[in-house]
């Protein structure tokens, strides 16, 4: 048996403090700042609520990343509440503790992953990790009534930072307690949220929570609700206040069968006009939006900044929509374009060609899965694809494409040095009759031909593999070159 390593002096000192609650609380005023993180971890794990409450009040760093610790330790609700109670007591004091620096209580669980584990035992090591923002010059504050606001006064509010996911079911006890403290905070606690996800929740519940949130703190918003246009209109004013929004996902918005055309147009305008306030939007995802056809331009003309990602999936688009899209000045810096599930078979190939040409200088990821495009469409866009010098991933599975066009595509794109992955459909020659049953032997042979061409053209490391949806469950079956089947084909 190996000899057990001796316990560190730091651990022994921490354990000694925890044995005497009154002594531990009294020692916080003089405790070296390097000892706060390990001691806080021990206090949190051991559920010493009174010491925890006092440590929040004496926290000597700008940010307390409580969420990362919660993920590791899965604390009792009482321990979490004790931390918030400590913040409540701190803000109620007219004279703050001498060492108080706390500005942000971070309850997010997917950030600051190393905060509580990076521990070098030296002051320099921990300070450089904990306070990267403390050495930054103070940013200018906005003017109020013509006077410039100086540094934050002692009564400056503390931000409580949280990721919100609003969905059906029992209300989250932690969130309910946070909102309670925000209400009681007399404006000294600001509830901030960088990521907000909304699922099937009554609109009134959503409004009640959003009234408590600093809406300009939201950077990432996902709305996955089967809302109608009227409900979307109720949400629109809140969207317009999210001035820091960088990413917006909107899914499954439908039109009511009872809506008149005039009301419908009014509802669309009411929502799209909110984009005028989104000066930082870079990623836009529109999925299964029933009113998008012939109205895409209403979204595009309200954009204030160039997009990096545009995803329009499972929507109906017209030729006019695609034409307006290719003319939009805010796609000139597009890196990711996803049109999967958009039927393009009735749209002229030239419209798609112009769109790809407009984005060819920056495009890195192009997804045209399940678009119904055939040989004529693909042949038309081949020259434009050949100019996409930054292209890394090209996906167009689920389209009826012949082997000849696939070979032609390979020749056009072999010179794209950054293209590393191509996900292509099983060519028409792989099927028994009329795009029916897939013949795996033929597919393996054709796949081998493509790999041989890659070898001969000097690009053996470019990965080409095929994927087609299962006719039973819709999941993809991959072929590289042997099939990797979906669960329908797996033995019981």
HELIX and SHEET records of a PDB file:
HELIX    1   1 UNK A    9  UNK A   18  1                                  10    
HELIX    2   2 UNK A   21  UNK A   27  1                                   7    
HELIX    3   3 UNK A   34  UNK A   46  1                                  13    
HELIX    4   4 UNK A   49  UNK A   58  1                                  10    
HELIX    5   5 UNK A   66  UNK A   73  1                                   8    
HELIX    6   6 UNK A   77  UNK A   92  1                                  16    
HELIX    7   7 UNK A  123  UNK A  130  1                                   8    
HELIX    8   8 UNK A  173  UNK A  184  1                                  12    
HELIX    9   9 UNK A  203  UNK A  210  1                                   8    
HELIX   10  10 UNK A  215  UNK A  217  5                                   3    
HELIX   11  11 UNK A  229  UNK A  240  1                                  12    
HELIX   12  12 UNK A  261  UNK A  272  1                                  12    
HELIX   13  13 UNK A  273  UNK A  277  5                                   5    
HELIX   14  14 UNK A  296  UNK A  300  1                                   5    
HELIX   15  15 UNK A  319  UNK A  327  1                                   9    
HELIX   16  16 UNK A  329  UNK A  331  5                                   3    
HELIX   17  17 UNK A  349  UNK A  359  1                                  11    
HELIX   18  18 UNK A  375  UNK A  386  1                                  12    
HELIX   19  19 UNK A  403  UNK A  413  1                                  11    
HELIX   20  20 UNK A  428  UNK A  430  5                                   3    
HELIX   21  21 UNK A  440  UNK A  456  1                                  17    
HELIX   22  22 UNK A  487  UNK A  489  5                                   3    
SHEET    1   A 5 UNK A  63  UNK A  64  0                                        
SHEET    2   A 5 UNK A 104  UNK A 106  1                                        
SHEET    3   A 5 UNK A 158  UNK A 161  1                                        
SHEET    4   A 5 UNK A 189  UNK A 192  1                                        
SHEET    5   A 5 UNK A 213  UNK A 214  1                                        
SHEET    1   B 2 UNK A 143  UNK A 144  0                                        
SHEET    2   B 2 UNK A 147  UNK A 148 -1                                        
SHEET    1   C13 UNK A 164  UNK A 166  0                                        
SHEET    2   C13 UNK A 195  UNK A 198  1                                        
SHEET    3   C13 UNK A 220  UNK A 224  1                                        
SHEET    4   C13 UNK A 247  UNK A 251  1                                        
SHEET    5   C13 UNK A 283  UNK A 287  1                                        
SHEET    6   C13 UNK A 309  UNK A 313  1                                        
SHEET    7   C13 UNK A 336  UNK A 338  1                                        
SHEET    8   C13 UNK A 365  UNK A 367  1                                        
SHEET    9   C13 UNK A 393  UNK A 395  1                                        
SHEET   10   C13 UNK A 421  UNK A 424  1                                        
SHEET   11   C13 UNK A 463  UNK A 469  1                                        
SHEET   12   C13 UNK A 476  UNK A 479 -1                                        
SHEET   13   C13 UNK A 483  UNK A 484 -1                                        
END                                                                             
